[in-house]
Amino acid sequence: MSWTIGVYNVTARKNAYSIFFEGDKSYMLSVFACPIPYINLNLKF
């Protein structure tokens, strides 16, 4: 058994791939715009 603790997007950078265009307008979708912590548990059996 092992635990993993971490943070996604620890520097809170904006993702360039979250910009999309519809006609002549552009929209920015911010999925991970802030740091998100996570905890993971791995079990071996």
N, C-alpha and C positions, 0 to 999 in steps of 0.2 A: 504494500500500500504506500502511496506517495501523494503528497499535496503539492499543488503548484499555485502560486499567487502572482498576479501580474496586473498590468494596466495597459489597455489599448489606447493608442493615441496619447501617450504621456505628455507630448509637447503641445497638444491641442492645435495642431496644424490643420488647415482646411484642405480638403481633397479636391484636386483639380478635375477629377473624373466625375464629380457630382454636379457638373454644369451641363445642362442640356438645352437644346434650342427647339423652339416650336414656332415655325414661320420666321418672322424677323425679330422675335423676342427671345431673350435668353433667361433661363431660370437656374438658380443654384439650389441644389438639394444637399443639405448638410446632414449626413448620416452619423458620422462620428466627429462632431464639432467640439466635443469636450472629452476629457479623459474618462474612461470607463473601466473600473476595476473588475477583476474576475477571480474566481477561485475554482480550481479543478481538482477532483479526486480521482486517482488512478488505482484500480484494484486489479491484482493479478491472482488468478486461481486456476 
